[in-house]
Amino acid sequence: MAEAILIIDDSATVRKKIIETLRVSNLFDRYLEAEDGIEGFKILGNFRVDLILCDLEMPRMDGFKFLSLCNSQENLKNIPIILLSAHGQDEMKIRGLEQGAVDFVTKPFTAGELLARVKIQQKIKRLQDELRRSNEQLKELSNTDFLTGLYNRRFIMEVLELEFQRMRRKKGYLSLIILDIDHFKRVNDIYGHPQGDQVLISLAEILQADLRPYDIAARFGGEEFIVLLPETRLAQGFETAERLRKKVAAAKFSPPLENLAITISLGLASSPEMPIDSIHDLIKEADDALYRAKENGRNRVGTMIDMGPKDIASS
C-alpha cells in the first residue's frame, strides 16, 4: 500500500527541504503540504496519511491546537505526529509529547537526524498497524462460527443482551427466531458429515442473503440457528420466519446432493408482546415454539401465541 506523509509548516522553504531530504531515501510515495494546522486538517479529511511532520509556531492554528484536534478524532488518533520547532526548550517538548506527539525535532535539523526519526516512527506505525489488523482478525475469529461464517453462540448472546436492554429503554420491539433442520441426522447418515456441513453452509447463506442489514444470524449449535430481529413485532417476525422456511424448502443443491430436499422448523418469540423479562425468557419462548412446530409436523413456524391459521406450514 502506498504511504503518504503530511508536512505542515508555514515556511515553503522548510517544506521543500524536508521533502528533498525524505525523497532521497524513497520513504514515501506521496508528499502532502499545508501552510498551517487548518489546511493540514482539511487535507486529512481527503487523504489517507501515515505520518505527519508539524511545525509548532504557525498562523491561524499552531501545532498544539492541531495535536488537540487530531486527538479528538477517532480516525486520526493513530497517525504519528512529529513536532518541529525552532525553539528546543524542554517544556515545549514535554508539552508536545504529553499532548500526543511521538517525537520532537529542533530546527534547523540535519538530514541524518530527520531521516532517522522519521524511519523509526514509520517502522513503529507499520508494526502497530499490523498488530491492529491481527487483533481485529482475532476478534472476528472469536465471534465467528468456523464452518458457516455466521456469528457464534457467544457473540449472539452478548448482542442479544444489548438489544434486549435497548428495546426496553426505547420501549421498542424485539423478535427472536430459533430454527433447525428437520431430520438432519438422516442427511449425515446418508451423505456423510462433509456433505452435511455443506448443507449447513447453504442454510447460512440463505439466512445472510434474506435478512435486513441490521438483523443478525448466528449458529447456535449443531444444526440449530438463531436469528435476531431488532425493532420487529411478532407479526413481522412471523412473516420473516415463513419467508425463510419457504426459501429453504425450495433450495437446490449441487451433486451429490442434487436429489436432497430439506425443510426447517422455526420457533418465534417477541417482546414486549409476550410476558418476557430477560433474554433467557426470550430464548425459552422461542425454543418452546420450535418444539411446538416439531410436534405439529415440522416444516412450519411455531409460536406460543395463537397466530390463527398462519401457525401452520403453508402449501
Steps between C-alpha positions, in 0.01 A plus 500: 500500500629847408614707796446874541648767723346837582739791563346800679717811518438865413841513329502373142879481524486265798237282333713475186810404700311228688360352180842503329655331803239222520481438125865402492413188702169429320316479830160612369300482181307824558605829658218730613558859611309751714581852621327467837293269718167593344618415150667186631180385668305549175755285316451223757133497408582419138813285510629202696818605679754277677719762670481872575781752547349810661656833593408645838496872417252571218229757427127423549558158661827406666640153559353457848148578382549270202608220736194552715270495198651176366470334841128583507439303177491121533618445141804727547621397845730228366692721257846575649582873519856629523518862615743751350616815675775759484485506881634199681386577853433195708162627616376525141624151420336359811173677426497371143576142604236512773244615244567202275799580281734205445821700457646850486751638248673834551555727198737537331529122478759284330392267224633198687308577819172563317534181296578292808203632699257462209620146426451397864144635511422352160611157622304532825191603305526194275537269799205662678283474189586134463423440867161670465420289194596185687289598799202573274541161333520327837190683618314403185607138538390495863155625395456277193393141448789337313277292270218731389661843539202614706539640849541243775296435814723708729475808281124477440438472874695822558315683223165362614553644847587840354202498264265389777610787723474746211148374421392558859667839524338628181174310553545329165459144373729201466434164338704182508491193276655166590507248216651167414509260208235228505644147523854628445646178639370321190704734280818411687414130504423480127748748351769525768606781730695700236186531289301573813737790560424628149131501587571708810708742292220532244246572773728770642525659154119507469473671839761760415348578162144539623539710815512876544842662556431546872360150560748250640524128425716261700568131529372405842638147496492195274222547244330765713508868400375819655381819333473828689253753360527846662201737482277216382150416626372145524302516174801638310721234654256234387514629144881486507501147645246378243703654216813322623311172529383519140844594364666209676233258375563620144881483524692295243832331565791398283602133448506271685213679679297576187213279620498638852216716625512640851254683720534697820286549805499840664399636839416869540484720809453873534521762774313686642211317332577197718555497879880506476731643769844395375687364200477156657120531499514610136715201404277261695185634332659456156631155591157391628346633177754297299398189695137580424581527127664157508213347695258635240677331211823700433563725199305781662528808720388460858410764757369482854235757409213388281565638150180348365527322166851638448650269762522209257725412212390673179444299188 
